[in-house]
């Protein structure tokens, strides 16, 4: 806000702070990211997949944000290339766009990966291959393979001492946690197929570049904090 000292001129200047979490300033960044993403996406139907790590790994994530994010991307890529490369499901190399989110709707720590997967892929001969089934991939198989690969990558990283253990956590205790997580159901979701990629790409752009809160969510400052509105997420905190 600019004001003349004599009170003659008063004018609001928007898009000026350039803070990543500002819903005003990031509008241009959202559009620029969306333009680049749409230029790379194929003009066909797409599937929206969401891979969430269990909340028991949140402490390990906080101590190893970069390495854990790399492991998550690597595990998801390995899972989708393996399953979609199988002729039983697709038998081709898939086209993927992945985006990392680390917060839930209540702004709690909630690391998960959104993936846009084209409804088809390229064969070894460079020929486009359409999926044989309308449901793309079986959700249970996808969950089991993802869980197994991610846990295997975590164990290897721990053995090679590429991950820092959270304070007060021993190596044996961490391996015990990984064994327990191997018996737990993980949250892996396959959304209904989209006839085009535009809607999901716009959704990803708002979260990647638009910050965690929108103007419509903000209610009021309160006791040194901010009060905001959100819808509870079904698997947040799981």
N, C-alpha and C positions, 0 to 999 in steps of 0.2 A: 504494500500500500504506500502510495506517495501523496504527500500533502504539502501545499504551499504554506510557509510559516504564517502568512496573513490569512489563511483559510479560504483562498480563492479557488484553489485547484485540489481536487481529490480524485485519485484514480487507482484502481486495483490492477496489478500486473500478475497474471497467472503464468504457469510454466516457468518459474524463475528459480526455484530452489534446487532443482535437479536431484533431489533425494530419491533413492531407489524405491522407497516405500510410499512416496507421495502419489496419490491417485491422480492429481492434476498434472504433475510434471511428466509422468511416464506415459501419457497418452501417445505421444509421438514415437517413443521407443516401442510401444506395443505394435503400432502400425508398421514400423520398419521391420520388426522381427517377423510379423505376420506376412509381409510382402516377400521376405526372403524364404520363409518356410513354404509358402504357396508355390513359389517358383521351383521348388525342389520336389514337391509332392506330385505323384502321378495322377492323371485324370481318370481315376477309377474308384470303385467302392473301397472303403477302409474299415479296419477293425480297431477298436480302442481297447487296449489291455492295460491293467494296472497291477503292478507288483509291489507289495508292501512287506517290509521286514518286520519281524515281531518286536514289540516294545521292549522285550527283555534285552535286546541288543542296543538300546538307546545309549546306555553309558559307554559302550565300546564305540559307538558312532561319535559321541561327543569328544572322545579322546583321539579319534582317527578319522576326522571328517573327509579329508581328501582321499586317503586310501580306501575307506569304506565305500565312498561314492564310486570309485573306479571298480571295485569288486562288484558292486551292484550292477553297473552298466555291463561289465564283462560277463556276469552270470546270465543276465537277461538275454544278451546277444547270443551267447552259447546255446541257451535253451531254445530260442526261436530258430536259429540256424539249424540246430540238430533236428528238431521236430518237423519244421517245414521243409527241410531237405529230405525227409523220409517220404518215399513215394506213397506211403499209406495215407499221408495227410496232404502233401502238395508236390513234393519231389522237385523243388526248385529253390533258388536263392531268393529270399524275401527282401522287400524294400521296407525299411523301418525308419521312423523318426522317434527318438526317445528324449524325454524331458524329465529332469529330476525336480521333485517337490520335497521339501523337508519340514513343512508345517501342516497341521490340520486346520480345520475351520475355526477351532477355538484358539489357534496359534500355539498349540502344544507341539512338541517335537514329534514328527510323524513322517519319517523318511519313506518315500515311495516313488516309483518310476512309472510315468505314463508313456505308453508306446502307441504310435499310430503305425499299423501294419497294413500294407496294400493287400487287397483281396486277390492275391496271385503273386507270381514271381517269374524269374528267368531260368530256363533250363540251361544245362551245360552248353547247349548249342546256341544259346541266345534267343530261344523261342519263348514267348509268353505262355505261362501255364496257369490255368484257372483252377481253383480248389475243387476237389471232388465232392465236398460236403458243405452244406450251407452254414453249419455251425463252426467251421474253420478248424478249431482245435478243441479236444476234450478238456474241460476245465480241471478235472482231477489229475489227469496226466501232466498237464502244464504245471500245476502246483507241485506235484511230487518231484518232477525233474528240476524245477527251479529251486526247491528246497534242498535237494541233494547237491546240486552244483554249487549253490551259494555257501552251504555249510562246508563242503569240501574245499572251496577256495579260502574260507576263513581259517580252517584248520591248517592249510598249507602256509598261509600268511603268518599265523601264530608260530608255527614251527620254524619258519625262517626269520622270526622276530621282526617282521615288517609292520606289526601292529603294536601299539602301546597298550598295556593293560590298565584299566581304570584303577585308581587308588584303592588299596585294600583288597584287590582281587588277585588271587594266585593263578598260576597257569593251569593247575589241575582243576581248580574251581571253574575256570572258563571252559575247559574241555567238557566238564560235567554239564554245564549249561548248554553247550552245543549238542550234547547227546540228548538232553531233554527236549530241545527244540526240534530234533529230528523225529520225534514222536508226536509233535503238535501239528495241527492243521494251520497252514499259513494262508494269508489273505491274498489271493490272486483272482482277479476279476476279468472276465471277457464281456464287454458291453455288446449290445446288439449292433449288427453291421450297419454302417452309415453308407448311404448311396453316394456320398462325396466326402471329401476331407475338410471342407471349409468350417463346419461348426466346431469340430474338435480342435482344429488348428487355432481358431479364435479363442477357445477356452484355454488352451495351453499358453497362448500369448498373454492373456490377461494375468495369469499366475506367474509366468516367467519374468515379465517386464512391468507388470502393473502393481506389484507390491501385494501384501497380504490383506489389506483392508481397502474397501471402496467407500466413496462418500456416503452411499446409501446405508452403510453399516454403522457409521460413526454416530454416536448419540450425544456424548458430552464428556468433557474432562471431569475427573472425579478423584479427589484426594491424591493428586500427583500422578494419576494414571489416566487412562482413556477407557470409557465404557463403550462397548460396541455390541452389535447384534449379529448372531450367526445361527445356522442350523446345525444341530448335532450330526456328526458324521457316524455312519453305522459302525465302521470298523476302526475308528480313531481310538488309539490307546490299546489296540489289540495287536 
